[in-house]
Amino acid sequence: MNRKEFLEKTTFASAAYLISTLPLFANAAEKKIKVGVIGCGSVSGMYLPHLSKSPFVELVSVCDIVFDRAKQRAKEFNVPYMYSAIEQMLAGAPFELLVNLTDMQEHERLNRLALQAGKHVWSEKPMANTYGGGKELLDYAKSKNLRLWGAPAVVNSPQFAYMSNAIQSGKIGKVSAAHGHYGHLGPTWSAFFYEKGGGSLPDLGVYNIATLTGLLGPAKSVVAMTSIVTKERTVDNKGKIKVETEDNAMIIMDHGNGTLSHIQCGFNYFDPYGHEGKGQDQHTISIWGTHGNMGLVGYDWAPFGVDLATHDHEQPERYAKEPHNYVWQEGASVIAESLVKNIEPRIAAEHALHVLEIIEAARASSQSGKRVELTSKFTWPMVKE
Ligand SMILES: NC(=O)c1ccc[n+]([C@@H]2O[C@H](COP(=O)([O-])OP(=O)(O)OC[C@H]3O[C@@H](n4cnc5c(N)ncnc54)[C@H](O)[C@@H]3O)[C@@H](O)[C@H]2O)c1
């Protein structure tokens, strides 16, 4: 079957764009996406085990400017090619999807180089340094029939799906308010989290913003305050550094129709659960409506239940508590699978871009003391069942 016949035979009109981005192959079940991973630091230790077990992924290359890290990961995960610069990686062993796990400040530049070289991209958050930069990347990707996605993957959890369905089916009535919070004492290994272009919003707040916009719809405007609580820190790779960007933030989002939500995040939260989040069994996301309320149990990136109380059943009951396969580090594996199977994943680049616009607007609001209007949107509701 040639490409034209294949497209004509496809009944999934909405998947046509995705299909048009892929090379044709005889048997989808046998296809693996060739993956190159750039950035072999902390988070690669979570991504690589997941990617290496995916039946839809062939790990081709790893790259890090600290070449020893690339060598180490290549050895651990049996990856045949290793590089110390993206230019060598892009010119080296062929691959189809770049998984970008580098410093936040490097994402936009490296994502752009990969797209220019004809690669699909999965990027850790944020996908670009600015909303404008991210939009330009997405427009460019589309113009080249390439795909670009950004973390986080929180919308994939069954708890997210349960809450979305509960809201859409009217279980909690008209939604009025919501809250999310996430914080710890901050990463200790790398300076970039605290340097310009880093911050607690793109590192931590990003999860709650993705969850609440995913559940309540795109935000129309925001007001926010941010601050720096700890002016100096000591980190493994640079010693003593000045903290240049917010390590404490609060945002109020207006989702329209009267629905308001609030998120707070920071690198100065005493938190007995640590960076790993082990043992967190409290509500970190709460949603209130005229007929009921819901609390997400655990972090939104590692949830394990939803407590629901309604007018008809005032005693909260726990739902979506069955064991499940969702893990926060699954994003790149999930989109590799979607590329192979020609299906559209729930994660959407437009959603990640909207979250980036909110982060930028929150900082602008904090500086000006004014409410900031937003322009970006994404397809919502995100759960269609
Ligand atoms: N560490 C986590 O648990 C965690 C969890 C979720 C998301 N993230 C996100 O993952 C990203 C990386 O975080 P991390 O904690 O792994 O940081 P890290 O400092 O441990 O690792 C980043 C790696 O990228 C490499 N690097 C930087 N610039 C590069 C370039 N131009 N080319 C090649 N390699 C380059 C660095 O040498 C380093 O090894 C960040 O966006 C962070 O927000 C981290």
The ligand as a MOL file (V3000), in Angstrom:
LIG
                    3D

  0  0  0     0  0            999 V3000
M  V30 BEGIN CTAB
M  V30 COUNTS 44 48 0 0 0
M  V30 BEGIN ATOM
M  V30 1 N 15.2850 15.6960 38.7440 0
M  V30 2 C 13.9950 15.4100 38.7450 0
M  V30 3 O 13.5060 14.6200 39.5760 0
M  V30 4 C 13.0910 16.0140 37.7440 0
M  V30 5 C 11.7500 15.5920 37.7070 0
M  V30 6 C 10.9200 16.0760 36.7250 0
M  V30 7 C 11.3960 16.9610 35.8000 0
M  V30 8 N 12.6940 17.4130 35.8550 0 CHG=1
M  V30 9 C 13.1490 18.3620 34.8270 0
M  V30 10 O 14.1730 17.7410 34.0540 0
M  V30 11 C 15.1000 18.6940 33.5750 0
M  V30 12 C 16.5040 18.2870 34.0260 0
M  V30 13 O 16.5360 18.2450 35.4480 0
M  V30 14 P 17.6000 17.3680 36.2350 0
M  V30 15 O 17.1880 17.3930 37.6540 0
M  V30 16 O 17.7860 16.0630 35.5450 0 CHG=-1
M  V30 17 O 18.9060 18.2750 36.0520 0
M  V30 18 P 20.4350 17.7790 36.0740 0
M  V30 19 O 21.2610 18.9890 36.2810 0
M  V30 20 O 20.5730 16.6420 37.0140 0
M  V30 21 O 20.6220 17.2080 34.5910 0
M  V30 22 C 20.6800 18.0350 33.4450 0
M  V30 23 C 21.7540 17.4760 32.5350 0
M  V30 24 O 21.7140 18.1510 31.2820 0
M  V30 25 C 23.0630 18.3350 30.8540 0
M  V30 26 N 23.0820 19.4400 29.8880 0
M  V30 27 C 22.8850 20.7470 30.1120 0
M  V30 28 N 22.9710 21.4440 28.9570 0
M  V30 29 C 23.2270 20.5510 27.9870 0
M  V30 30 C 23.4120 20.6540 26.5850 0
M  V30 31 N 23.3720 21.8300 25.9470 0
M  V30 32 N 23.6440 19.5250 25.8850 0
M  V30 33 C 23.7080 18.3170 26.5120 0
M  V30 34 N 23.5350 18.1610 27.8390 0
M  V30 35 C 23.2990 19.2650 28.5670 0
M  V30 36 C 23.8280 18.6230 32.1280 0
M  V30 37 O 25.2090 18.4020 31.9680 0
M  V30 38 C 23.1650 17.6470 33.0960 0
M  V30 39 O 23.8240 16.3960 33.1130 0
M  V30 40 C 14.6250 20.0350 34.1240 0
M  V30 41 O 13.8100 20.6490 33.1680 0
M  V30 42 C 13.7970 19.6550 35.3460 0
M  V30 43 O 12.8110 20.6260 35.6440 0
M  V30 44 C 13.5520 16.9360 36.7960 0
M  V30 END ATOM
M  V30 BEGIN BOND
M  V30 1 1 1 2
M  V30 2 2 2 3
M  V30 3 1 2 4
M  V30 4 1 4 5
M  V30 5 2 4 44
M  V30 6 2 5 6
M  V30 7 1 6 7
M  V30 8 2 7 8
M  V30 9 1 8 9
M  V30 10 1 8 44
M  V30 11 1 9 10
M  V30 12 1 9 42
M  V30 13 1 10 11
M  V30 14 1 11 12
M  V30 15 1 11 40
M  V30 16 1 12 13
M  V30 17 1 13 14
M  V30 18 2 14 15
M  V30 19 1 14 16
M  V30 20 1 14 17
M  V30 21 1 17 18
M  V30 22 2 18 19
M  V30 23 1 18 20
M  V30 24 1 18 21
M  V30 25 1 21 22
M  V30 26 1 22 23
M  V30 27 1 23 24
M  V30 28 1 23 38
M  V30 29 1 24 25
M  V30 30 1 25 26
M  V30 31 1 25 36
M  V30 32 1 26 27
M  V30 33 1 26 35
M  V30 34 2 27 28
M  V30 35 1 28 29
M  V30 36 1 29 30
M  V30 37 2 29 35
M  V30 38 1 30 31
M  V30 39 2 30 32
M  V30 40 1 32 33
M  V30 41 2 33 34
M  V30 42 1 34 35
M  V30 43 1 36 37
M  V30 44 1 36 38
M  V30 45 1 38 39
M  V30 46 1 40 41
M  V30 47 1 40 42
M  V30 48 1 42 43
M  V30 END BOND
M  V30 END CTAB
M  END
